[in-house]
Structures are given as structure tokens and as C-alpha cells.
Amino acid sequence: MAFTSLYFLIFAAVTVGVYYIIPSGFRWIWLLAVSYAFYLLSSPATFIFLLLTTVSTFLGGLYIGGVNRSHKAYMDAHKQEMSREEKKAAKAASQSKKKRMTALILVL
């Protein structure tokens, strides 16, 4: 779909029109769906790449969120009995896990 085609202009006009009609809480879903539709119509290979990128980023974000929650729970449970060096080591281990996952997401 070329940016200068009539088809694209209609697609963009419908996208913007619906965007302002739907409630603000659902706008991100609309934009995501329209983005997928645009890439699917433009190139199925690009759509597959976009889909894989979305899934890997989402799952990586869930993993990083889990690392944050488990680190916070561990620190809350053991904060009183840990030395400063142990706290630093626990934080460094948590940061290391998050950095490895971020690197993996970027490579994929």
C-alpha cells in the first residue's frame, strides 16, 4: 500500500475517524489492530516480523516485571537481616537478569 494511493488515504481517514469516535481507553487497541492490518496489507513477511517482535517484547516485559516483583518481595522479607553488601549483591543479580533479557529481546 503506497502512501500516495487513494486506498491509503481512505485507510488513514477511516483510522483517524474511528480513533476519535471510540472511548479513550480502547484507542490503543484500535491503533494496534490498524497497525497490524496495515502491515498485513503491505507485506505479509513484515506482518510476521511485527507479530514476532510484539510477542517477544511482551513476554520479555512480563519476565522483567516478574524479576522486579520477586526482587522486591525478597528484599521486603529479608531487608532487616541483610548486610549492605548482600543487598547490593541481590540488586546486582536482579539487574543482571533484566539486562540479559533486554539483550535477548533486542537480538530477536
Residue, then its C-alpha position, 0 to 999 in steps of 0.5 A: m500500500a503506497f502512501t500516495s494511493l487513494y486506498f491509503l488515504i481512505f485507510a488513514a481517514v477511516t483510522v483517524g475517524v474511528y480513533y476519535i469516535i471510540p472511548s479513550g481507553f480502547r484507542w490503543i487497541w484500535l491503533l494496534a489492530v490498524s497497525y497490524a492490518f496495515y502491515l498485513l496489507s503491505s507485506p505479509a513477511t513484515f506482518i510476521f516480523l511485527l507479530l514476532t517482535t510484539v510477542s517477544t517484547f511482551l513476554g520479555g516485559l512480563y519476565i522483567g516485571g516478574v524479576n522486579r516483583s520477586h526482587k522486591a518481595y525478597m528484599d521486603a522479607h529479608k531487608q532487616e537481616m541483610s548486610r549492605e553488601e548482600k543487598k547490593a549483591a541481590k540488586a546486582a543479580s536482579q539487574s543482571k537478569k533484566k539486562r540479559m533479557t533486554a539483550l535477548i529481546l533486542v537480538l530477536 
